[in-house]
Amino acid sequence: MRKYDPVTLGILWDKLASMADEVYTSFCRTSFTPLVREAFDAIASLFDGQGRLLAQANFGPPSFIGTLPQTLQIFLKKFPKETWNPGDIIATNDPWLGTGHLNDLSMVRPVFHKDKLVAFTGTVNHLPDVGGRLWSTMASEVYEEGLRLPPCKILEGGEPNEVIFDIIQNNIRIVDQVMGDIRSAITANHVGEALMIEFLEEYRIEDLDALTEAILNTSEEVMKEKIRQIPNGTYIYDFNTEGIKEPIKIVCRIDVGDDEIMVDFEGTSKALDRGINVPLIYTTSYSRYAVKCVVSPTLPNNDGSIKPIIISAPEGCILNAPPPSPVAGRHVIGHFAPLAVWGALAKAVPDRVLADTGLITMAQFTGDDGRGKRFSIPLFSMGGMGARPDDDGVDTMAVPTNVSNISYEVLEDFTLSCLLTEKRELIMDSGGPGRFRGGLGQEILVKNLSPRPVIVSFMARNTEYPPKGFHGGLPGTN
């Protein structure tokens, strides 16, 4: 097996990361919707021929970055490597196999070099509509929430599977945007394939096995070394947050060993009959991300860096809800998983963890633009980031996700001035007081100028339980 010296390894590693960035940029520039083009609610990743994560773009939600490697392994179980052909693309939006709800489409394309499957490219993006109920938490089962696409070849040998495309088009409200973004994702994966082949030929690499082993082994050893800097022990953090009829309890236990960290959510409240349940794949992704933020935030994300981080949650709890639980608003509770991890780790390494965050409120506007054409566009209102150990929290910052807000000019233009943003301002003194205060939240006022009705669905948190301060800091406002 080919060996790589540290300098060559660094060059090739950086090259893979820049390739992932290029795939991501291609996707954003060709997207039909503000969700990808403005909010950057998408990711791009590169994998070796065994489906092991090698590199990711420097942008995109941590949830997608963590779920896609799990999704690809599920694809490979259903579609063994020998059943993949050049030009194939396999996709799914199944919440338990993808990103935790139906609104995101996970897509993977194989890369063949000299007639051998040597790599995969992959993308995930948030679709503006998947049919069913409008995006909300009101469903009692996943069947109400929209079209559920099992893992399937939407492209075979480079040709669209017209049956699958027809099924999608006949189950959604805004066909041009949804199908446009699906085709943008297909194109982005084609760009990834071309870049990977060019990479292999430029550096005369027959396959990625040796390079993968070098990258993953290096990453795993660095992560284990960083874990050894955390005091061994058991750290438990629990709290309540608002539920549907009664509070939801989140319990997080972290066991830090010599070279691994185990996170368990035993004791967390049971799943509910409303769409705030969280599939385990989403909980796992965000919990690994939270651990990595504290233990080794600058280490590139790949299968090696996450290997020493083990996540579990009892089946049937709200952080491991089985089908057919409703999950459209899985982020409403799912975003508390990393907060619970940080709360537990704050007891071990208090100088590395920020206080509770104000999270984000989502408002989905759906209506008619006046030309008989429907629109559906989300607005993300970011709360303040929790205070840092050595500085104030950042105002209106999306934590733990990192999506951007859709600009208000785009919101108004996208709806043909049906909606007007009258106000967006910081809420003074909304951050929790302390040696370092929490970031400020914001107030947004949007007005419907047209005589046509606009349906608005809200998904919010921290309305009853404000973000907590750590180490004597006071809570923020709710």
N, C-alpha and C positions, 0 to 999 in steps of 0.2 A: 504494500500500500504506500502511496506517495506520501512523503513527509514535507511539512512546511516549516520553514524557519520563522521566527517571530515577526520579522519585517515583512516577508511575503504574506504571512497570514493576516497581518494588519491591513495591508493593501487590498487583499481580496475581500476581507470582511467589510471594509469601508465601501468597496465597490458594490457589493451586494446591497448594502443599506441605501446607497445612492440610486441603485436600480429600483428598489422598492419605492423610493420617493418619486422617481420618474413615472412609475405606473400610477401612483396616487395622483400626481399632478395631471396626468393625461385624463384620468377619471373625472377630476373636478372641473377641468376646462371643457369637457364635452357633456357634462351633466345637464339635464333638462329642468332640474328643480333646485330651488334655493336650499333644500335640505343638504345636498352634497356641495353645491357650488358656493354657498354662503356660510352654512352652519358646519360644513366639513364633517357631517355625520356619516362617515365612511372610512374604510381602511384598505390598505393593500399590503400583501405579505408574499414572501417567497419561501418555498419549501424544497427539501431534497427529494429524491426518488422514493424514499420511504415515508414521506409525509411529515418529516420533522421540520419544525419552524427554524429557518435560518436567519431571516431578516424581515423587518417590518418598516413601513414608512414612519417618519418622525411625527406624523400627525394622525389623529383619529381617536375615537373613544377607547378607553382601556378595556371595556367589555368586549368589543369586537376583536381587539387584538388578542384577547385571551380565549375567546370562544372558537375562532376559526381553526386553530390547530386541533382542537377536540373534534370539530365538525369534519375535518378532512380524514381523521382516523375512522370516524363513523362511515364516511363515504367508502373508504378502502375495505371495510368489512362487507359492505353491501355490493360494492363493485371492485372485485380483486384487480390487481394491476394488469393482469393479462386481458381484462375486458375493456381497458381504456384504449382509445385510438387517437391518432393525431387529429386535432380539431374538435374533440369532444369538450363539452362543458357540462359539469354536474352542478346542480343547484338545489337549495331547499330553503324554506322559511319556517320549517317545523320548529316550534319554540324549544323543544327538548333536545333537538339535534343541532340547532343553530344558535340564536342569540337570546333566547328566553321569551320572545314574543313574535307574532306573525309579521310585524311591520318591517322586519329586516330580511334581506335576501343574501344568503351566503353562496358564493360561486367559486368553483375551482376548475382550472384548466391544466391538463398535463403538458409537459414539455418533452418532446422526443428529440434525441440527438443521435445520429447514425443508427436509426431504427431502434433505439433503446429509450425507454421511459426513464429520464434522469432527474426530473424536477417537476414541481407544480407551482403555478401562480394562483393567487386567490384574492378575492375582494369581498367586502361586506358593505351594504349600504341600506340606509333607511328609506323605504318607499313611502310616498305621500299618501297612498291608499292601498288597502288590501281587501276592500269589500267589507261585508258584515256591518256591525255597528260602527259608527264613527269612533275614532280613537278615544277611548275613555275606559273607566274601570267598572262600568255598569253591568257587564255580562256575567252570567252565572256559570257558563261553560265556554270552553275555547271555541266551540262550533259557532257561537254567535259573533266571534271577533273577526272573522274573515276567512279568506281562502287559505287552506293549509296544504302546502305543496310538499310531498315527500321527496326524498333525494331522487332525482331523475335527470336524465340527459336532455337538457334543453337545446343543446347542439350535439349533433352526431356527425363526425367527420367534417365538421365545419358548416354543416347545413342545419338551419333551425328546425326544431321539432314543432311543426305547425300545430299539431294537436295541443301540445302544452301551451304554446303561445295563445291559441284560441281560448283555451280554458281560462288563462289569466285575464285576457281582454274582456271576456264575458262575465267576469266577477268583480270588476273594479269600476269606479266612477269617473276617474280622470285618466283615460287611456293614454293620451299622448305623453303625459309626464311619466307615468309608470313604465310604459313600454320604452320610452326614450331613455330612461335611466337604466333599464335592463340592458338595452343595446350599448349604452355607454360603458357599463360594467364588462360586457362581452369584449368590447374594443380594448378596454384597459388591460384585460387579461391577455389579449392578443399582443399588446405592446410588451407585457411581461415575458411572454414566450419568446418574442424576437430578441429582447435584451438578454435573456438567459442563454440563448443559442450563441449570440454574439460574444458573450462573456466566456463561454466554454471554448469557443474557437480562438479567441484572442489569447487566452492563457493556456491553450492546449491541454484542456482538462477533459478526460474521457467521461467521467461521471463525478458526482459530488460527494461520494462516500468518504474519501479521506479528508476533504475540506470540512465536511459536516462534523466528522469526529473531532477534528482539531478545534473547531469553533465551540461545539457543545461541551467538550471536555474542559476547555479553558474556562468557559462560562460557569460550569458547574463547580469547578474548584474555587473560583473566585467567590461564588455565592456561599459555598460552605465555609470559606475563610471568614467572610463577613458575618455569618451566623455565629461563628465561634466568639465573636466580639460581643454578642448579646448574652447576658447572664443566664445560665441554665435555670430552668424553673417552670412553674405553671402560673399563668397570669389569666385572670378572669375579669370580664367586664360585662355588665348587663344594664339594660335601660328599657324604658317603655316609650312607645311612640303611638300616635293616634291610629286607631283602626277604623272599622266600619261601625260597630256598635259598642265595642269595648277596646281598651288599649291592647296593643300588640307588644309582647315582650321579646326582646332580642338578647340572647345569651351567647357570649363568645368565650371559649376556653382556648388558650394557646399554650402548647407545651414546647419549650425550646430545648432541644438536645444539643449534642456536640456538633452535629453537622446537618441537622434538619429541623424544620419547624412544622408542627402539626396544629391545624386550626379546626376546631369542632364547634358546632352550634347546637349541641344537645341542650334541651330546655327551652328552646325557642318556641313561640306560639304555633299552633296548628294552622294549616292552610284554611282559607275562607272561600265563600261562594261569591266573591267579587274579584275583579281583575287586578288585584295587587299581589298575587302569588308569584313566586320566583322559582323557575326551574333550576336544578342544581348546576347546570352548565354555566349559568350567569353568576350564581353565587361563587362558584369556583374561580371564575375569571376575575371577578372584582376582589376576592379575598387574596388571591396570589398577587395581584397588583398592589394591594395595600401593604402586604408584607414586604414586597420588593421596594416600595417607596421608602420604607424605614430602614431596611437592611442594606440595600445596595442600589440606590436610585439611579446611578449613572451607568450601571452595567447594561449592555444591550439586551433586549428581550428576545429570548429564543428558548428552545426546549431544554437546553442545558441549565439556563439560569433559573427556570421555574421547577426543575426536577426535585430539589430538596424541600419544596413547599407542598405539604399534603393537606387537602381540604376535605372535610366531611360534614354532613348535616343529616339528621334523621329523616328518612322518607316520610312524607306526610306533614312535615313542619312547613311553615310558610316560606322557608328558604330552600326547600326541596320538595316542591309541590308536584305531584304526579299528574299525568293526563287523566281526565280532560279538564283540569282546573283552568279557570280563566286567568290570563296572564298579560293582557294588553298593557297594563300599567305596572309591569314587573319592576321598573325602576323606582316606583314610589316606595317600596320596601327594600328592594335590592341595593339601593344606594346606601342603606344603613349597614350593610355587611362590611364594607371597608371602614366605616366609622367605628363599628364594633371592634374590628381588628386593631385600629389605631388606639382605641381606648384601652385595650388590653396591653398593647405594647408600650403605651405611655407609662405603665407601671414598671417596665423593665428598663426603658431608655427614654426618660422624660425629656431629654434635650433634643430628641429627634422627631417629636410628634406634634403636629398642630392640633388646636382645639377643634371642637365640633364646628361644622360648616353649616351655612344657611341653605345649602342644596339649591335646586332649581325648581321653579314652577313652570309648568307647561300649559299653554293655551292653544287649542287647535281651532282655527277659524275655517268654517266651511260655508260656502254660499254660491251665489250666481253672480258672474261679473257684469251682467247687463246685456251680454250678447248671446245669452243662452248657454254659456260655457261655465262649467262648475270650477270652483277653485277649492283647494284644501291646503292650508299652510299653517305651520306651527309657529308659535312665538315662545322663545325661551327667556324667562326672567330669572337671572342669576341672583342668588343670595350672596351674602358676604362670606368670604373664606375665613375659617377659624384663625385665631391669633397664632403666630408662629413662636417658637421658643425664644427667638431673638429679634422679633419685629412684629408690627401690626399685621393683621390679616389683610389680604387684598380685597378691595371693594368689588362687589358684583362679579365674582369669579365662579365659574362652573367647576365645582368640586363635589364628588370625585370624578365625574365625567369631565371632558374638556371640549365639548362642542362649543361652537361660537354662536352668537346670536345672529339672527337674520336681520340685516339692516332695515330700518323703518322705511327708507326710500324704496327698497325692494318690496316690502310688505304692501306699500301703497300702490306701487306700479303693478305688482303681480295681480292685485284685485281691481285694477283699473280705477283707482281712487275711491273704491267702495269703502275702504277703511282709511281713517286718518289718525295718525298718532299725535295726540294733543300734548302729551307730557311724558317725559322720562327724566326722573331726577333721583338723586341719592336721598335716602331717608336718614336724616341726621341722628346721631346717637343710637343707631340701631345695632351697632356692634357691641358685643359684651365687653364691659369695662375690665381692666386689669392692668398689670404692668405693661402688657401689650394688648391693645384692644382687638376685637374681631372686626373683620371687614364690614362695610356698610351694605345694606340691602338697597333696593330701588323701588320706586313707584312708577307704574306705567299706566297711562290712560289712552285707550284706543276707542275711537268713535266710528259708528257706522253712518256714513253720509248718504247712503242710498235708501230708497224706499223698500228695498228688498231685504228680507230677513237674513241674518247671518247667525249660524249656530256656533256656539262657543262651548267647548268642553275643557274643563280645568282639571289638572292633576297637581296637587300641592301637598307639601309636608310642613312640619314644624308649626302648624296652626294652633296646637294645644300645648306641645312640649317644645320650648325654645332650645336652640343650640346650647350645649353645655360648655362651661369654661373648665379648664384643667388647672390643677395645682393652685387652687385658690382664686382663679379667674371667675368672674360672674357670667351668667348666661346672657345671650343676646336676646333680642326681642322676637316675638312671634306674631 
